[in-house]
Amino acid sequence: SVWGLWLASILNVIFVPVIAAGLIMLLIDQLLGTQFFLAGRLAAGGGGDPLLFQHVFWIFGHPEVYILILPVWGIVSELLSVFSRKPAFGYKVTAICMSTIVVLSSLVWGHHMYTTGMSPLLGKTFMFLTLLISIPSSIFFFNWLATLWRGSLHFDPPMLYTMAVIWVFAIGGLTGLYNATVTADIYLHDTMFVVGHFHYTMAASVLFGGYAAIAYWFPRMFGRMLNPFISKVHFWGTFITINLVFFNMMALGYAGHHRRIYNPNEYEFLQPLMDMNIFITIMALLLGAFQILYLYNFVQSLFKGKVAETNPWKANTLEWSMDYPIPHGNFETIPQVVNGPNEYSHPNVKDADWVCQTVKIEGES
């Protein structure tokens, strides 16, 4: 999780100033009469180029996707190790893959603009770079699966949410290949397919990743446990409804339903899809209702939840080595870290499947 947060911070530092500059340019276009983005009758002089704003926005907008999801990838990598009681498979390779994605994410913004009339050569270049991202993404995805393989799986609420991230990210990643391809994107661009894909990749992945992190670190933050039964009801309700909403959105888009239509009934070819739209709306309302249940669980557990043990998950990272409440400054002395963060089921550790990072393992240099 540290790798994910660090890499997301790098992207924040580099690309948030880009959108800030774009917004300032847009503001002075409106207030001071400059013409960065104004053209045609709106421009008093030579005029600017509205497409320039699309470039500025997407230069920031695509790395922003990774700003949000990189911490989730880090959380998933850590929690899979904890709840499968195994070292994270390919830890260093996963870190390298995530770092590679950070570099590539700054070079692929043009795949959002295939329909703007860019040159075919430029479109092919963006397509190649975008498809290239699928290689490191696939590598760490299979590292996740390898971490699960033959592990002693514990399906506590944090693990359930983590498994959901794997599912929705797999669907979001695979459907993203269509949007990355010029020929497919010409048809799918600006349809409900894009809405479904984006929400699988971002909304669902980040949502479940956030829930996993809260469920995992809640006892460390507040000294109490979230109610496990309510957490599981919330998980299954959210998991089922979120798939029924966004998978059906992609089906609508594949049928040609555009995303920005005030009244689809005005188009005869969309009228047979109205029942699916209604079904999506009902599922979205149910999805929202399950989030109310989560809020109830959070608040109720905050004040009346079961008092947590010092280390309820038997995790080995430093934050779990302190009693609650955690003192100011965390540690009286700086701890000496002698083990990696994922030393589970180590053959040299007897009578336990975990060991704190500050405890030296016999036989290890």
FENPEFEN-V17911 format. One record per backbone hydrogen bond with DSSP energy under -1.0 kcal/mol. CO is the residue of the C=O (numbers start at 1). NH is the residue of the N-H. If there is no record, write none. Layout:
# FENPEFEN-V17911
co=CO nh=NH
co=CO nh=NH
This chain:
# FENPEFEN-V17911
co=1 nh=5
co=2 nh=6
co=3 nh=7
co=4 nh=8
co=5 nh=9
co=6 nh=10
co=7 nh=11
co=8 nh=12
co=9 nh=13
co=10 nh=14
co=11 nh=15
co=12 nh=16
co=15 nh=19
co=16 nh=20
co=17 nh=21
co=18 nh=22
co=19 nh=23
co=20 nh=24
co=21 nh=25
co=22 nh=26
co=23 nh=27
co=24 nh=28
co=25 nh=29
co=26 nh=30
co=27 nh=31
co=28 nh=32
co=28 nh=34
co=36 nh=49
co=38 nh=48
co=39 nh=42
co=40 nh=43
co=49 nh=52
co=51 nh=55
co=52 nh=56
co=53 nh=57
co=54 nh=58
co=55 nh=59
co=56 nh=60
co=57 nh=61
co=58 nh=62
co=60 nh=64
co=63 nh=67
co=64 nh=68
co=65 nh=69
co=66 nh=70
co=69 nh=73
co=70 nh=74
co=71 nh=75
co=72 nh=76
co=73 nh=77
co=74 nh=78
co=75 nh=79
co=76 nh=80
co=77 nh=81
co=78 nh=82
co=79 nh=83
co=81 nh=86
co=83 nh=154
co=84 nh=152
co=90 nh=94
co=91 nh=95
co=92 nh=96
co=93 nh=97
co=94 nh=98
co=95 nh=99
co=96 nh=100
co=97 nh=101
co=98 nh=102
co=99 nh=103
co=100 nh=104
co=101 nh=105
co=103 nh=106
co=104 nh=107
co=108 nh=111
co=109 nh=112
co=110 nh=113
co=113 nh=116
co=119 nh=123
co=120 nh=124
co=121 nh=125
co=122 nh=126
co=123 nh=127
co=124 nh=128
co=125 nh=129
co=126 nh=130
co=127 nh=131
co=128 nh=132
co=132 nh=135
co=133 nh=137
co=134 nh=138
co=135 nh=139
co=136 nh=140
co=137 nh=141
co=138 nh=142
co=139 nh=143
co=140 nh=144
co=141 nh=145
co=142 nh=146
co=143 nh=147
co=144 nh=148
co=145 nh=149
co=148 nh=151
co=151 nh=153
co=154 nh=156
co=156 nh=160
co=157 nh=161
co=158 nh=162
co=159 nh=163
co=160 nh=164
co=161 nh=165
co=162 nh=166
co=163 nh=167
co=164 nh=168
co=165 nh=169
co=166 nh=170
co=167 nh=171
co=168 nh=172
co=169 nh=173
co=170 nh=174
co=171 nh=175
co=172 nh=176
co=175 nh=179
co=176 nh=180
co=181 nh=185
co=182 nh=186
co=184 nh=188
co=185 nh=189
co=188 nh=191
co=190 nh=259
co=191 nh=194
co=192 nh=196
co=193 nh=197
co=194 nh=198
co=195 nh=199
co=196 nh=200
co=197 nh=201
co=198 nh=202
co=199 nh=204
co=202 nh=206
co=203 nh=207
co=204 nh=208
co=205 nh=209
co=206 nh=210
co=207 nh=211
co=208 nh=212
co=209 nh=213
co=210 nh=214
co=211 nh=215
co=212 nh=216
co=213 nh=217
co=214 nh=218
co=217 nh=221
co=218 nh=222
co=219 nh=223
co=223 nh=308
co=227 nh=231
co=228 nh=232
co=229 nh=233
co=230 nh=234
co=231 nh=235
co=232 nh=236
co=233 nh=237
co=234 nh=238
co=235 nh=239
co=236 nh=240
co=237 nh=241
co=238 nh=242
co=239 nh=243
co=240 nh=244
co=241 nh=245
co=242 nh=246
co=243 nh=247
co=245 nh=249
co=246 nh=250
co=247 nh=251
co=248 nh=252
co=249 nh=253
co=250 nh=254
co=251 nh=255
co=252 nh=257
co=253 nh=256
co=257 nh=192
co=263 nh=266
co=264 nh=267
co=267 nh=270
co=270 nh=273
co=271 nh=274
co=273 nh=277
co=274 nh=278
co=275 nh=279
co=276 nh=280
co=277 nh=281
co=278 nh=282
co=279 nh=283
co=280 nh=284
co=281 nh=285
co=282 nh=286
co=283 nh=287
co=284 nh=288
co=285 nh=289
co=286 nh=290
co=288 nh=292
co=289 nh=293
co=290 nh=294
co=291 nh=295
co=292 nh=296
co=293 nh=297
co=294 nh=298
co=295 nh=299
co=296 nh=300
co=297 nh=301
co=298 nh=302
co=299 nh=303
co=300 nh=304
co=301 nh=305
co=306 nh=225
co=311 nh=314
co=316 nh=357
co=317 nh=320
co=318 nh=321
co=327 nh=330
co=329 nh=331
co=342 nh=344
co=346 nh=349
co=353 nh=345
co=356 nh=359
co=357 nh=338
co=357 nh=339
co=361 nh=364
